Amino acid sequence: MKVRYARHVLEIDIPSLNKEMALRIKNAIEKRLMVAPLEYGDYLHGTLKGNRKYRVGDHRIVYRVIGNDIYILAIGKRKDDEVYQVAAKRSRTQIMEKSARYKLLNRKKRGIVCKKSV
């Protein structure tokens, strides 16, 4: 299994953790999620359907398993479901970014390319 992190997880979530919690989360990812992500995580529903969560103390790791890859969408405290709201927003943004890239690639393949005016 390969772990991939959303950009915001690396830039915002992980740096905001204290050293002890960061180490606990790192160990959980390496020893649990990389070994058996479907066995350890619980299903999410609603706007996060298709994603899973794993509890580490008061924190949650929200992730999605696609093939042999684990995509970490958010890491944060469960407080007031904030981590789930952030994960839902990131999930939608990621889908839209991928969709935009896909459309651009298809346009290039068909020879439809928009040129920027200078």
HELIX and SHEET records of a PDB file:
HELIX    1   1 ARG A    7  HIS A    8  1                                   2    
HELIX    2   2 VAL A    9  ASP A   13  3                                   5    
HELIX    3   3 LYS A   19  ALA A   28  1                                  10    
HELIX    4   4 ILE A   29  LEU A   33  3                                   5    
HELIX    5   5 PRO A   37  TYR A   40  1                                   4    
HELIX    6   6 GLY A   46  LEU A   48  5                                   3    
HELIX    7   7 LYS A   79  ASP A   81  5                                   3    
HELIX    8   8 GLU A   82  LYS A  109  1                                  28    
SHEET    1   A 5 LYS A   2  TYR A   5  0                                        
SHEET    2   A 5 ASP A  69  LYS A  77  1                                        
SHEET    3   A 5 HIS A  59  ILE A  66 -1                                        
SHEET    4   A 5 ARG A  52  VAL A  56 -1                                        
SHEET    5   A 5 ASP A  42  TYR A  43 -1                                        
END                                                                             
